[in-house]
Amino acid sequence: MKRNKMLMTALGLGAAYLMRNKESRDKLKGQFNDFAGSTKSSGNSHSAAANNKKGGLLTSFFN
């Protein structure tokens, strides 16, 4: 119970920090997009290009 409360507090503080700090949001967004791009196979480059054109994995959350 106490562990869950601490986890939720840390998650809330991290979210509050990201809401206020644009550089951190952009850095985190870039890291997620890089990770999503690295997990795709190289044979599926058309899909990766389409995803980058749309703005990436977390664009809807951070814009």
Secondary structure, 3 states (H helix, E strand, C coil): CHHHHHHHHHHHHHHHHHHHCHHHHHHHHHHHHHHHHHHCCHHHHHHHHHHHHHCCCCHHHHC
